[in-house]
Amino acid sequence: MTIRVAVVDDNPMVRAGLRAMLELGGLDVVAEAADGLAALDTVARHRPDVTLLDHRMPVADGLEVLARLADLTRVILLTSDDSSEVISSALAQGASGFLSHNGLSREDVLQAVRAVHAGEGWLAPVAAAVAVRQLRERAERESAARIRFDLTRRERELMDLLVQGLTNGQIAAQLVLSEKTVKNHLNHVYAKLGVGHRTQAVARWQGRA
């Protein structure tokens, strides 16, 4: 099945170049847009499999609309800003891939689109480095929290699942416990962390509060 792609960029020359790359690779460009708001409309109408979304655009830039687009299509963010803040924000808002405008090649674009369409992620090397650093820093923060708050092995297991966003019922199923037991464990955890609810617990566990 041909992969259907939307191209969103305010520069018509960039759009034309991306369209040529994609079509030469056998992909079907079904829509184009020049700003974030237009992208929301055209993606909702055409429902592409993958959208290449520029970061810097007038009216509404890529990061402003990324989360809403990610509900409709898999999104690859295109940007020349490889700062950790931009990459972190893009990943947090649901980007499936990240490509840098710097030295962008047809092979990069085609591989990224095909990988994302297949349900895989695609990170340019600079984005991968940021993601790895974030994972390492989170692991270090959580390791420090384990020592600081003196949680039991079971309590640490619960916190690891809580960080993943699981509900009490899902945690109970994962650990083969009753929901009441999970709730009791979490109350003990909250007391040790000095918090009143799960959002505060996750923030404290990750060293953000």
N, C-alpha and C positions, 0 to 999 in steps of 0.2 A: 504494500500500500504506500502510495506517495505521501511523504511528510508535507503537511500544509504549514506554511510559515508566514508570519506577519513581520514587517520591518518598520520600526519606529525610530525616526531620526529627523531632526529639523533641517539637516543639510541634504538637499536633493541629490548632490553628487555622491554622498555616502550611501544614500538609499539605492541609487542606481548601481553603485559598485557592489553592494551586498546582494541586490537582486541578481546581478550577473553571476556572482559567485555561487549563489544557491541554485539558480536554474541550470548552470553548467554542471552542477553536481546531481542533477535529476530531481531536485526538490521543487515544490510548487509554492510560489509566493502568491498568497491569496489576498493580501491587504497591505497597505502602507499608511503611515500617519506621520505628522510632523511635530506633534506635541503630545503631552501626556493625556490631556482631556480627550483629544481626538482618538488617541489609542484606546481609551476605555470604550468609546463608542464603536470603533471599527472591530475591536476584538470581540465585543459582545455580539456583533452582527455576523462576523465571519467564523468565529470559533476556531482559530488556527490551533494546530497541535503545539507549536512552539512560537514564541515571540522574541525577536531580538529588540531589546529596549535600550535606547540611548539614555545616558545619565543626565547630561546637561541639555535642557530644551526650554524654550519659552512656554508661557502659559502655565504649564505644570511639568516639572522635570520627572525623570524616571523614578527616583526614589519616592516622590510624592504619590505615585499611582501604583507602585510595584505590588503592594499587598493586595490591592483590589484586582489587579491583572492576574496575580498568581492564583486567584480563585477560579479564573476562567481558562487559563492556559499555562503551560510551562514557560518560564521567563529566563532568558539569558541577558544579563545586564552588560551593556557595552560602555566602557568609560576609559578616559585617559588619566583619571584620578585613581591611583592605586593606594591611597591612604587606607590605613586599617579601619578608620571610622566609616568610610564609604563601603568597604567590603563587608564589615561587620553588619552594618545597617541593611545591606542588600540581602545577605544570608538570613538575617533575622526576619526580614519581611517576606521570605518565601522564594527568593531567587533560586533557580535550579542550576544556574551556571553563571560564570563570570568570564568575560573576555576583555582584554585590554586593546584599546584602539592603537596602541603603540606596536608597530610591526605586525598588524593583523594580517593573516594570510588566508587564502581560500581553504587550505587544508584545515586550519584551525577552526574556521567557521563551520565547515561541513562536519568535522568530527564532533564539535560541540553540540550542534543541532541533533545529530544522530544519537549521541550518547544521552542527551536530555530527553529526547523522544522515547528512548528505550527505558526511561525511568532511572537513569544513572545521573550523577552530578558531573559537572565539568567546571574545573577551576583552572584559570591561567596560573602559571607558576607563582606569581606574586600573591594571588588570592589564596592559593594552597598554603603558602608560607604563613599568611595571617591566620588561616583556620587552624593550622597545626599549633601555632603559638597560643591561640586562644584556648585550645584544648589543654595544652600543657599548663597554662596559667590557672585554668579552672581546676585541674587535677591538683595543683599545688595548693590552691586555696582550700579545696575540700579536704586535702590531707591535713592541713593545719587545723581545720575545723574539727576533724576527728580527734586530734590530740587535745585541742582546747576544751571541747565540750564533753569529752569522756563518754561517748555513746557506746552502747553495747554493739556486738556484731549485728544482732537483729535490728536494732535501731538504725544502724548505718545502712542496712539493706532497705529499710523503709524510706530513709531519706533519699537514697539513690533513685528509688522509684518515684518518690514525690517530686524530685527535680525533673523527672521526665514528663510530669503532668498527669500521672495516673490518678484516678479517683480511688476512694477507700475500697470500693468494690473490686476494682481492677487489681489493687495491691493485694487484697485478700485472696483473689484467685491466683495471682502470681506466686504468692508465698504459701498457699494452701492453709489459710487461716480464716477465721470468721471475721466479719466486718467489725464486730464488737471488740475483738482482740486487737485488730488494727487500730481502731479508735483509741483504745487504752494505751497502746504503744506510742501512738502519736501524741497523746496528752503528756506522756512522760518526756517525750522528745521536746515538745514545746516548753515544758518546765525547765529542762536543762538548757535550752537555747535562750530562754527568757523572752519568749514571744507568745502571741495569742492566737495566731492562725497560720495556715499553711503558706500563704504568700510571704509573710514575715520569716517563716522558718526557712524557706528556700533562699531568700535573700541573705539571711544570717549564715546559712550553711555555705553559700558561695562567696562569703566575705564581702557582700555588698551592703551590709547593714550592721 
